[in-house]
């Protein structure tokens, strides 16, 4: 799916012929972006390529064919074609630009044949090197041609540094490929877009499926007509996570009898982590399995219920969910369990809750634990001891435990050693992302799709 930052689309939608420079190092995604812009703008495209042959473009990017006909792909990849006799070649394949004037005339003729065209020259540096003409004069002439014909012009530049061309063009964006935690990230920088307010100067993007897909700030749309969750089946060895993408990453899901750890950075959107976990919660509940949880500090049990009941049902929630709450004497809802007394007393309360659910359902249970609450309420030593006991019992019971931790918790290092899987979640430019420490993975962008009437988490790899 193609997704372009809204600022770029607004910029190219303005009248008068806009000029845009796409720059970046080799492999940063410039060519895919330029082709994706032709598709996203929905205009007739002209593509002069010194990098890719027409057959390669259609093979790698078949989605561009509707906006970019074969006749409007100008193949400049092979200078040797100039030596072939004119009658032996198709002039739509090659523009013979032996001089600046030849090039401008040929480009003008192509542009004026189409209505609302967008012309891409990829790469501008290669064209200049073949024309043997002064750089400044050529740049100004092409920009003037664009203004005269009211065509949008996109130049792909190979020099990531600032040059004179940056000042001449109406817009400048830079594609960057970098490493964070030894994992690839792709970033597009909106350096200049004349006449358009830049709300977000940087976006994460991926080239998944050979298209340019950028990601804005994490936001889950409200589902107007919620439906009950359709559970994903488990296997003999694994519980489904409720997210097909995460199941695939884990090779089947959460292993039965395992502890699985998620570390949430302080800047990540809490709702992103919540959606990811609730997928697993819903998947358990819709199979009539019990779920016990200790929510994070400051998290309301009533809010968790409010966000969940539309997808599992009120009766199922009250029958199969138990939420431990510290600091209260009695619960005013059937799913709320007061957790009080000494560390041993609290442990026994929780053990009885788990046993009761398992007896009532004859099914495995899911135990969700916010480690910040356990450390704050019970101390580091008691929390580590309790988690160690819980993991030993998991091996025998075949239940599932999910734990959420945060940077700075003293118990994290010990719990990591107990966990079957370990993922980190964070926010980059407002986009919620995650990656696996074990299993080791690259970055995935967290998105929520409500098309089926319930919130499905999609994990899009940054490639």
N, C-alpha and C positions, 0 to 999 in steps of 0.2 A: 504494500500500500504506500503510495506516494504521499508525503506530508511535508510541506514547505513552511518555514516560518511566515506568519501572517504579514509581518512587515515587508518581506521581499515581494509577496504577491500584491500587496497594496501599492508598492513602489512601481512594479511593472504594469499595473493596471491604469496608471495615470496616463493621460493623453500627451502627445507631443513627441513621442519617440524617446525612450529612456536608454541610457547606456549603463551597463553593469559589468564590473570586473570581478571575476571569480579567480582567486589566487590561492596558492598553497604548494606545499612540497609534493613530490611524486608519491602516489598512492593515497593521497588525502581525500579523494572523492570528488574532485573537480568535474571530471567528465560526466559521472553519473548525475551530479547536481545539474549540470547544464542540460542534459537530456531530460531529466525530471522536470525542469522548468518549462521546457517545450510542451510536455504533456500536461502539467498542472495549469498552465496559462490557457490551454485549449485553443491556441492559435496555430496558424500554419507555420511550420518550421522550415528554416534553411540551416543546414548544418555542414560547415566546411571543416573537414577533419584531416589533420596531419598525423593522427594517432591511430584511428580505427578505420578499417575498410567497411563499406556498407553492409556486407554480409555478416561481419563481426558485430556491428551495431544491432542488427535485427536478431542475431543469435543471443547476444547477451542482454538486450533490452527490447524484447518483442512488444512490450506495451507501448512503445513510442511510435509504432508504425502508423497509427491513425492520424497523428499530427505531423508526421514526417515521412512524406512519400519518397520512394526510391529516387525519383528525379531531382529531389531537393537535397540529397546527400551528395556533397561535392567531395570526391575522393582526392585528397592531396597527399596520400601516404607514400606514393611511389614516384619520385621525380623522373625515373626512367621512362615513364609513360609519355613524357614530352617528346621522346625520340620516335614514338610510333606515328606512322602516317595518320593524318586526320581521318581519312576515309576508313581506317581500320579500327577506330575506337568510337565509343559513344560519348559525345560531348557533354552529356549530362553527368558523366562520371568524373570528369576532370576539367577544372578551369586552368587554362594555361596562362599563368600570370608571370610573364617575363619582366613586366615593368609595373610601376605603381599605377600608371594610367590603365593598363590592361586589367589589373585587378579591380580597380574602382568601377570601371565600365561593366565588367562582368557581374560584380556584386550588385550594382544598381539595377541591371536588367533582371536579375533574379528577384530582387526585393519588390520591384514594381509590378511583377506578374501576380503577386499574391495579395490578398486582403488581410489586413492586420497581421503582418508577419512578425516573427521573432527570428533573428539571424544569430547563429552561434558560430564563432570562429575559435577552433580548438586545435592547436594552440596559437595564440597571437605571436608569441616569441618565434615559433617555427616559421610562420608566414613572413615575419620581418626578415629573418635570416635568408629566406629564399628570394625575397624581392630586391635585396641589396639597395635599400633606399633609406634616407635619413629617418630615424625613428620618430622624431617630433612631427615632421610634416605628414607622415603616413597616419599617425594617430589622429591628428586634427582633421585630416581629410575624411577618414572613416566616420568620425563622430559627426561631422557636418553632413555627410551623406545620410546618416541615420536621422538627423533632425529634419532634413529636407523631405525625406520619404515617410516620416512619421512611423518608422519601424523601430521596434525594440532591438537593441544590439547587445549581445553578451560576448565578452571576450574572456577567454580562459588563459590566464597567465601562469608561467612556470616559476616566476620569481616571487617567493613569499615575502620578501622585504618591500618596504615602501619605495615607490619610484615616482617619476613625474606623471605617469599614467594615472596614478591614484587621484591626483588633483584634477585631472581632465574629465574623468568619468563621473556620471551622476551618482553611481552607487559602487561600493566596494565591499565584498565579503571575502572572508578568508577561511578556508577549510584546514583543519589541523588534526593530525593523528598523534596522540600522545600516550603515555603510560602512567597509570595510577595503580599502586599496589601490584606492579608487574603485570597489569592487565590493560588491554587496549581500550582507549576511549577516543571517540571522534567528537570534535567540537567545531561548530561554525560560528565565527565572530562576525557580527554585523557592524562593520567599521563605519560605513557611511551609506545612507539612503536618503538622498536629497528630497525634501518635501514630505518625509514620512517620519512620524515620531517612533523612535525605537523603544519599545516597552521592555524588551529583554535583549540585552546586547550579545549574549551567548546562548546557544542551544546545543544540547547533545543530539547526535544523530547516528543512524546506522545505515549500512548499505545492504541490509538483509534482503534477499531475493533480487538483488541487482537494482534496487530502487533507493532513492534518497528519502529517508523518513526521519524527520526531526521530532523532538519531544519538548512540549512546554512544561509548565509547572503541573505537578500531580493534582488531578481533580477527577473525582468520580461523579458522574452525572446521576441525578436523582432518578430512580426507577419509578415511573408513575403508576404502573400496574404490576405490582410484584406477584410472582408465582412461587409455588413451593419448589425447593431445590430438587433437581433430578440427580440422585447420587451416582457417583462413579464407582464401579465395582472394585472390590479388593481382590488380591490374589492370595495364594496360600502363604507366601512369604512376606507380603507387603500390605500395609494400609494405604489406600489412595490418599494423597494430600488434599484432594478436592480441586487440585489445579493440574490439568493434564500436562502442562509444560514442566512443572516441578516434578511430577511423576517421572517424566522422561529423563530429566536431569539426574534423578536419583536411581534410575534404572528400574523403576517399578513403583516407587513411593517410599514411605517411612517403613523401615523394617519392623516387623512385629517384635515387641519386647525391647524397644530401643528408646533412648533419650535423644532428642533433636533440639539443637540450640540455635536461636536467632539472636544476633546482637544488633541492637538498634542504636545508631548514632544519634546524638542529641539534636541534630538538625533535620532528621528525616521526618516526613509527614506521618504523624501517628496513625492517620487513617489508612495509609498504605500498608503498614504492618498489620493493622487490624483486619483489613480485607483479606490479606494473605492467610492469616490464622483462621478467620471465620469460615473460609472455604472448607478447611479441614473440620471445623466444628460442625458446619451444616451437613457435611458428608457423613459424619458419625451419627448425628441425631436423626437424620432421615432414614438411617438403617436401624433405628430403635436401640441405639447404644448410648450408654451413659457418658457424661462429660463432667468432670470436676475441675474447678479452676480457682486459683488465687490471682485476683486481678492486680494490676500495677497500682502503685500509690497514686491516689487522685483519680482513679478510674471508677466510674459509677456502675455498680451492677445493674441498676435500672436502665442505664444507657445501653449496656451490652444487650440486654433483653430487647429493648426498643429496636435496635438495629438488626436483631436476629429473628424475632417472631414472625415477621412477614414471610420468611423463607422456610420456616420449619413448623410453624403453628404454635399457638399458645399452650395447648394441652401437652404436646411433645416437650416443649420447653420446661414446663412445671414438673413433668414426670421424670425427665432424664438429665436435667442440669442441676448442679449444685455449686454455688459460688461461696467461697469462704470469705467472711468479712471480719476483720479485727475490730476490737473496741466496742462491740455491741453485746447486750445480754440476750436478746431474743431477735429472731428474724421475723419480719412482717410479711414475708412472701415465702411460699413453699420451697423455692429454690435457693433461699439465702440461709447460710449456716453460720452461726456465731462461732468465732474461733477465739477461745479465751483460756486463761489458766497458764500453767507452766509449760515449758517446751515439750515435756513428755505428755502432758494433758492435751495440748494442741495436736500433737502427733496422733494420739489415740482417737481424738475426735475425727480427724481426717481419715484415719484408717477405717473407722466404723462407717463413715459416709461412703467410702469406696466399696467396702464389702456389701453394704446394703444395695447399692446400684448394681453390682455384679450379680447378686442373688436374684434381684428383680428382673434382670434382663437376660441372664445366662450368656452374656456377650462381653467381649473386652471393653475396657473403658479408656477414655482419653483424659489425661491429667495435664492441664495447662497451668504453668507456674511462672509468675513474674518474680524473678530473683531479687529485684530491688525491694519488694515487699518482705520477702523472707529474710533478707539480710538486715533490713531496718527493724523488723519486729523481733527476730530471733537471734540476731548476731551472726558473725561470720562462721564461728566454729560450729554452732548448731546447724546452720544452713548447709555447710559442707557435709556434716555427718548425716543429715536427713537426706540429702541428694544421693550420697553414697549408698545408703540403705535402700532408697527408692530404686536405684538402678539395679541393684542385686535382685530385688523383688520382681522387677520388670522381666528379667531373664526367665523367671519361672512362670509368671502370670501371662506373658504375651501381650500385656497392655501397651499403650502408647503414651509417652510423655513428651510434651513440648515445653521448652523453657525459653523465656525472653530475658535477655540481660542487656546491660547498658555499660558504656565505657566508665571505668573508675570503680566498678564493683569489685571488691576483693575476692569474692567467691568465683568470679568468672574463670580465672586461670585453672582452678581445680575442676570446675564443671566441664571445661573444654575437653579435659582428658577422659571424661566419662561419656561424652556425646558421640553418637554414631554419625551424625552430620552436624555441620556448623556453617551457618550462613551469616553474612553481614549485610545490613541494610543502611543506606545513607541517602542524602539528598545532594544532587549536583545541579546547580542553577535552578533549583526548585523541582527537578525531576527525580522521582523516587527510583532508586536503583538497588540491586542486590548482587552479591557474588558469593560463590561457594569457596570456603577455606578447605572444607572436606565434605564432599568431593571438591577438588579444585576446579573452578570454572572461571570464565570471563564475566564481564558485566552483563546484567540483564536489566532492562527497563521494566518497571512494574506498571501495568495498565489494568483498568477494570472495564469489562464489557458487560453491559446490562441488556443486551439484545434479546436474550431468552427469558427475561423477566426476573432474573436473579443475578447477583454480581459474580461474574467469572473473572478470575485473575489471569491475565496473559503476561507472559515473560518474554520480552523481545530481546534477542541477543544483539549486543553491539559488535558488529563485524565490519 
